[in-house]
Amino acid sequence: MSTSDPVRTEVVRTPDAPLTLDEAPPRTLGLGANLGLWANLGVSLLLPVAAVFVVLPGRPLAVTLGAIVVGAVVGSLLLGAVAAAGAREGVPGMVLLRGLLGRRTSWLPTAFNLVQCIGWATFEIVIIAEAAARVLDAPRWPFVVAAGVLATLMALRPLGVVRVLARYAVWAALAAVAYLFVQVLAEPLPPLEGGGATSFWTAADIVIALPVSWLPLAADYTRHARSARAAGVGAGVGYGLATVVMFTLGVLALAAYGSAGFDVIDALLAVPLGALAVLVLVAVELDEAFANLYSTAVSAQNVVARLDRRVLAVGVGVVATLLALTLDVAAYEPFLFLIGAVFVPLAGVLIAAYWLTPRGGWDTSDTAPARPLYLLPWAAGFVAYQLTLPTYFPGPGAGWTAWWSARQADLGIDPGNGWSASLVGLAVAVVLAVPLVLRGRRQGIRA
């Protein structure tokens, strides 16, 4: 059996994404639309803001830029592979996982993804509001409410929003980014003495984390692609190039203005007419919040297929907006990276299993049987990730970091080993998953 039978039994022509999983997704997005969508999603203020964690202090600027390129290539290849699979099967991301884990077992990663999507949507709303408040020297809360409302409205008609992003918004974003690059490069770029990266590969890990955060969501959009090639190339190339550009912009801005004690947003605002360019990027940032709200709704449909995504999107939008108004999201950020660490090895297991399975053998139906064996390489990859580089939690969550640090000591693992936790976790997951897939093929069944 191939893709979900209930999804394909009733062909309904709709101008936008289907409201439930009982309707077939329209295939309207070509290569250009996919490139535009993913490039626009990659043009995010979060990336230059995170650039401070990528900088290798005291090292030549070229080393930091090399880590950015390597991390973007690794992350975008994974993203492209999952995006292409979603296009071939024509199902959302969490439904795609039924072919790996079975329908009910896929509810476990669905729960993780719901937490991740709500968290990232909240964080995006905060970033939008913070940047707008700084530019306009105004209180933050009205921008939180405005961003939450606009992102929720966008999530009600996702394909219409995607077309606008691909045709218009991406060009406005590129113009703003190009202007900022010209202005930043006109300044002297002294060596960077401050930064959060401890090695080349830990710097690359930060970059890898951004494309990886989209892996569970990719198929929510690429199920509407006209072909797997358009989806894979569009997602991988579009987001990969944007990742390189935005992280590089952040690093260069820190080099140009960091000596004045500015963070990245302040550095960009210090550029002549930088406030106008940042406002353009703030407006474009709404697509990130919208995408997370929409994917939260679609992920929930993996559990209850007949839920109306519009109702779900409104409910999630209200929750994310309230969280953005009341919570210290900076304290929540480490947990979001922990959830991201969950999906690196899962992506490895999914990619290995999917592309080794003969076409037509990926069962995403409501009767897809449970395959709990595939939980083992996923869990092993996560453990390997944490043993390489434990997710850092301050305050009440410090016990998590301390426990994994103690296990490093027990096993003789140097805490400053400098390895890429993403690549270690990915490799362990793939190496353990491949024999399971091959065993299932030899027996004529899925493991």
C-alpha positions, 0 to 999 in steps of 0.5 A: 500500500502506498500513501494514505487511502482515505486522503485520496478516496475523495478528490475535492478541488479547492483553491487552498489547502484542504481543511481536513485529511479526508480531502486531497491536497491540490498540486499547485506549487512548481519549482519557482513557488517552492524556491520562493517559499523556502527562501522566504522562510529562510530570510528570518531575523532569528538567523542573524540574531543567532550568529553570535553563537556561530562566531569562533572568537580569535579565529579568522572570519573565513573559518566562521563563514566556512562553518556556516556553509557546511552547516547550511549544506548538511541541514538543507540536504536533510530538509530537501530529502524529507521535502521530496518524500512529502511531495511523492506521498502527498501527505503532511509531515506527521502523516508521512511518519506513519510509514516509518512508525505506524499510525498510532506510534507516529503520535509520539513525534506528533506530540513533540512537534506540537510543542515545537511548533507552538514554541517556535510560533511564540518565539517568532512573535516575540522576535517580530514585536521586539524588533518593531518596538526597537525600531519605533521606540514603542511598547512591545505588547501591541506588536505582539498582539498585531503579529499574533492576529496577522499570523493567524489570519495567514494560517487560514489560507496557507496556499494563497499566502505561499503564492504571495510570499513566492511572488512578492515578499521574497523580493522585498526581503532580498532587497532589504538584505542586499542593502544591509550587506552593502552597508555592512561591507562598507565598514571595516571588519576587524577580527571578532574576539567574542563569540559563543562557538567553541569549535568549527563543528559546534558552530556548524551545529547551530547552523544545522539546527535551523533547517532541521527545525523545519524537517517535521513541517516540510511535507505540510507544504511540499505535499502541494508540490507538482513533483518531488524534484520541485519540492526537494530542490526548492526546499534544499536550495531555497532554505540553504542559500537563505541560511548562508546569507542570513547567518553571514549577514549577522556575523558581518554586522557583529564584526562591523559594529560589535565593538560598540557593544551592540547585539545584532539587531542594534548593529543592523539599526546602526546602518544608515536607513537600517531601521527601514530595512529591519522593518521590511524584515520584520514584516517578512518574519510573519511568514515564520509565525504563520508557518508554525501556526499552520503546521501545528494545526496540520500536525494535530490532524494526524491524530484526528483527521477530520478536525478543521485546520481553521479552527485549530489554527485560530486556537493555536494562534491565541495560545501563542499570542498569550504565551508571547505576552506572558512568558520569558521565551528566552528561557524557553529557547533551550527547550526548543533546541532540545526538541530540535535535537529530537528530530535530527536522529528521527530525520536520519531514520526516516530518510534511510527507511524511506529511500530504501523502501521500494516505491509504493511500499510506504504505508501512511493509511489509517491502518498503518501497523505499529513498527516500534523497532524504529524507535530504537535507532531514533532513541540511540541517535538522541542519546548519542547527540546528548553525550556529544553535546548536552543541551544547556539548560540554566536555572531549574533545568540545569539538572538535565545538563548536569546529568548528561555531563556526568554520563560524559565523565562516566564514559570518558567523553571530553566535554570540549570534544568539538564534535558535531552533535548533529552529525554524530546523532544522525550517523548513529541513527542511520547506521542502526536503521539501515539493517532494520530496513534491509531485514524487512526487505529480505523478509518481504515485510516492513520491520 
